[in-house]
């Protein structure tokens, strides 16, 4: 596992828990997938995160751990991805599964010019 990815994944999930929109936007750039829908501008990503963060009960959730998978490893462990992830470029990145107080959160990552970037978020 790449140490820089571990740091990025932890920062992103902690930003979700802390409702820290600015830190989320460091990792999320267009195009980006929320569940099964592609968002095509950074302004749309910001708006969607604002909505997501306002509707969740996040204050009491602990970050229990994060696991890292290639596409093949994820399929071997969990089976075929859910339909909501069908449009994601899953084979082209690394998948993290974060445990937020017993709730699984999936993030797709790719290493880009700015370091590790999140390509999609599914909870």
C-alpha positions in Angstrom: 0.0 0.0 0.0 1.2 3.5 -0.9 1.8 5.6 2.2 0.7 8.8 0.4 -2.6 7.1 -0.5 -3.1 6.1 3.2 -2.7 9.7 4.2 -5.0 11.0 1.5 -7.7 8.4 2.3 -7.6 9.2 6.0 -7.7 13.0 5.4 -10.7 12.6 3.0 -12.7 10.5 5.4 -11.9 12.7 8.4 -13.0 15.7 6.3 -16.3 13.9 5.7 -16.7 13.3 9.4 -15.7 16.9 10.3 -17.9 18.3 7.5 -14.7 20.0 6.2 -15.6 21.0 2.7 -12.3 22.7 1.9 -10.3 19.6 2.7 -12.7 17.5 0.7 -12.3 19.7 -2.4 -8.5 19.2 -2.2 -9.0 15.6 -3.3 -12.2 15.9 -5.5 -12.1 17.3 -9.0 -14.3 16.9 -12.0 -15.3 14.5 -13.3 -16.3 12.9 -10.1 -18.8 10.2 -9.2 -21.3 10.4 -6.4 -23.0 7.0 -6.1 -23.9 6.3 -9.8 -24.0 9.9 -11.1 -21.1 11.7 -12.7 -20.6 15.3 -11.7 -18.8 17.4 -14.4 -17.6 20.6 -12.6 -15.9 21.4 -9.4 -18.8 23.8 -8.5 -21.2 20.9 -8.9 -19.0 18.7 -6.7 -18.9 21.3 -4.0 -22.7 21.7 -4.1 -23.2 18.0 -3.9 -20.8 17.7 -0.9 -22.6 20.5 0.8 -25.9 18.6 0.4 -24.4 15.3 1.5 -22.7 16.7 4.6 -25.8 18.6 5.7 -28.0 15.5 5.6 -25.8 13.0 7.5 -25.4 12.3 11.2 -21.6 12.3 11.2 -20.6 13.8 14.6 -20.6 10.5 16.5 -19.1 8.3 13.8 -15.5 7.1 14.4 -13.1 6.3 11.6 -12.5 2.6 12.5 -10.2 1.7 9.6 -9.5 1.8 5.9 -8.8 -1.1 3.5 -7.2 -0.9 0.1 -8.0 -2.9 -3.0 -7.4 -3.3 -6.7 -10.5 -4.0 -8.7 -9.8 -7.7 -8.8 -9.1 -7.9 -5.0 -12.4 -6.1 -4.3 -14.4 -8.5 -6.5 -12.7 -11.5 -4.9 -13.6 -10.2 -1.4 -17.0 -8.6 -1.9 -18.3 -9.9 -5.2 -19.5 -8.0 -8.2 -19.8 -4.2 -7.5 -23.3 -2.8 -7.0 -25.1 -1.3 -10.0 -24.5 2.2 -8.6 -20.8 1.8 -9.4 -21.3 0.4 -13.0 -20.2 3.7 -14.6 -17.1 4.2 -12.4 -13.7 3.4 -14.0 -13.0 0.9 -11.2 -10.2 -1.0 -13.1 -8.2 2.2 -13.5 -7.6 3.0 -9.8 -7.3 1.9 -6.3 -10.4 1.4 -4.2 -10.6 2.2 -0.5 -13.3 0.9 1.8 -13.5 3.0 4.9 -15.3 1.9 8.1 -17.2 4.9 9.5 -18.7 3.5 12.7 -19.7 0.2 11.0 -20.8 1.9 7.8 -18.8 1.2 4.6 -17.7 4.1 2.5 -16.1 3.4 -0.9 -13.8 5.8 -2.6 -12.0 5.3 -5.9 -8.6 6.9 -6.2 -6.1 7.6 -9.0 -2.6 9.0 -8.7 -2.5 12.2 -10.8 -0.4 15.3 -11.2 -1.6 16.6 -7.8 -1.0 13.4 -6.0 -3.8 11.0 -5.1 -7.2 12.2 -6.3 -10.6 10.8 -5.4 -12.7 9.9 -8.5 -15.8 8.7 -6.8 -17.6 8.4 -3.4 -20.3 5.8 -2.4 -21.7 5.3 1.0 
